[in-house]
Amino acid sequence: MKIVVLGAGYVGLTTSACLAELGHDLVCCDIDDARVEALNRAQIPIFEPGLSELVGKQVAAGRLKFSTDAQTHAGRADAVFLAVGTPSDEDGNIDLTYVEAAVAGIGPSLRPDTLLVVKSTVVAGTARQLKELVDAVRGDSAIAVASNPEFLREGSAIGDFMEADRIVIGADDARSEAVLREIYRPLTRRGVPLVAGKTVNAELIKYAANALLALKIGFINDVANLCEAVGGDVTAVADGIGRDARIGSAFLAAGPGFGGSCFPKDTRAFASIGRRHGAPQPLVEALIQGNDQRKADLAQRIIAAAPSRGRVAILGTSFKANTDDVRESASLAIIPLLQQAGLEVHAHDPQPEAAKRQLTDVDWHDDPLAACRDADVTVILTEWDEYRSLNLKRMAETMHGHHLFDFRNILSAEQAARVGLHYHAIGRPDVLPKAKARGQGTVAGLAVAASPA
């Protein structure tokens, strides 16, 4: 099938490469000439494991091309996927300017049997709204508009597409559903479930799913605070909760709050559309406030442990591992607060370029231990695998102070304490070297503090 994808961002690139891998003939269009030129050389502008290789494979096979001429290619397509940006304002309202401009631009060129598919994340009712727009720009009602929300996690996008938990399609007529089923037949033949319904249901599924996952993160972070207050261990509590088949273990890792391009934006949009339609979402409203406050609270923990005008090493600035995305990341909230408190910030991230563009007055290092040199406090904000295997003895030797904040709970408290580090975790007691306990009880020769200092 001939498919055009409008938008060569994260979603558009992944969708284009994966649909080409399924055997479709893909053209991915973007208005950025330099980006399109680079993509035709299989040079992608984002870091996503395996995506560069898949794009290169499909370009070499002739199944994937990139172009700035959306009108021409859309006019030859069986289906056109909209994967352009949908930014939101401070109140969470989605801006459809780019989506509407794309529809208006290609609408007159589309063949009457072309299906227009909304891949961008949009609020309930958008597909029907775009149907009215394309009818108006064409002067007829020939073009059908369907919904096919994406459920791609940064860092595992290709696997999420090719081995999806489910494919969600929204169609308001039988033919549109049939076209989408045909597009995804290579996956459904492998056993990937397909959920079909009206466009408004597909749009709501996307937002409701992300809101529920974000709520799990917010919940376990609240539980972590309670664990700290009563001397519990959130990792043990989460393990016990997650073994309940009705709950599951996913998204029950306590940490510095959620970030990225989806959860913050989608929860705000979900709450906004609820307010607009007189169906408020109080759980999500409270979640949004709590997630923002969490980052500020964690910054204060660091500030309290650091000396005046001290140095802090930040390990990890992306919102999670295996991506270079810093949108709504904990680092963007925490680092400026540390700087406002007069602290000097040194940082390391395996993929730092996006963070370097966003964060100012930060000293960047190519090696995590180099970032820790002479630091009074070291903080792990992102769960990169290379941080799991850090040489803690060398870290302790190179640091000026001894505070280690592990805001991802990825290190061994016992190992940190043995080399002289004061280990602060999330939702677990502090662990100090026995020599520094000063009267506190010990576990396995290590001092355990009742709560983080």
C-alpha positions, 0 to 999 in steps of 0.5 A: 500500500502507498502511504504518506506520513506527514511529519518527520519527528519522533512519531513520524520517523518511527511510524514510517520506518516500521510501516516500510518494514511491514512492506508498505511503500512509504514517503515521509514528508517534512517542511524542513529541507535540511532534515529531509536531505539528511534523512534521505542519507539515513541520518536521523536527528534523534537518538532512538535505539535501532531507528537509524539502522531501520531507516537506513535499511528501508531507504536502501531497499527503496521502500522509504523516501523523504520529501518536502513535496507533501501535496504531490505525494499525498495525491498518490497515496492510499492513506496519509498519516498525520504525525505533526506536532500538537503543542499545548498551552499552560492550561493543557489545551492542544494547539491544532494549528499544525494539524489543520495546516497540514490538512488544508495543504494536502486536502485538495490534492487527495484522491477521493478514496484516500484515507486520512489518518490522525496519528498525532495525539489529539483530544476527543472529537478532533477526527470529526473536526478535521473531517469538517475541515477537509470537506470544506477545503475540497468542497466535497465529502469524499475524504474519510478521517480515521484515528490511529493513536501511537503508544510508543515509548522513547527508548523502545519505540521500534519494539513497541510498534512491531510487538505492540500490546494492541493496535487501536484504530478509530473509524466512523465508517466501515471502509476506513476500518477495513483500510486500517486493518489491511495496513496492519495485517502483517502485525495482526497475523503475528498475533498483535491484537487490534482494537477497533471503534469510533474515532472519539473512542480511539482518541480517548483511549490514548489519553486515558491510558497515559493518564492511568500510567502516569497515575501509577507513577504518581501513586508509587512516589507518594507511597515512597514518601510514606515509606521514608516517613515510617522506615519502609522500603518502597522497592519491597512494597512495589514488588508486593503490589506489582505481583497482583495480576490486577495491578502489574509491576509496570510503572511502579518504580519510584523516582523523580517524577514523570517527564518526556513528551507524552505524560506531562502533555497528555495529562494536562490535555486530559484534565483540560478537556474534562474541565471544558466539557464539565467532566473534571478529572480531579485525580489527574489534576492532583497528579499534575500538581504533585508531579511538579512539586516532587521535582522541587522537593527533591531539589531541596533535599540536595540543597540541604545536603550541600554546603553553601556555594558547593558543587553538585554532580548530576548524572543523567539529564534526559527524562529517562534512559535510552533517549536524548529527550529532556522535555519535562525532565527532572533535570530541567526543573532541579538544576535551575533550583540548585543554581538559584541556591548558589550551587555549582553544577557539573553534569554527564549524560550519554546523550547530552546534546538536547540538554546542553541546549536547554541548560545554561551555566552547567559544566559538562563532562564526557565521563561520569566520574569526571563529573563527580570530581570534587563534588560535594553531592552526586545525584543520579537522575536518569537510570542509564545502564552505565550508571548501574555499574559505576565504580563507587570506590573511585567515585568516593575517592574523587568526590570532595563530599560524601553525599550520593542521592540515587533518585532511581534506586539503581545502586547498592546501598551497602556498596555505597556505604562500604566505600564511605558514601552517605547513600540517599535513596527514594522511599528507602532509609539512608545508609551510612558507613558504620563509622559515621553512624554515631549511635544509630543501629546497624544492619550488616555492619552499616548504619541505617538512618530513619529518614533522608538527611 
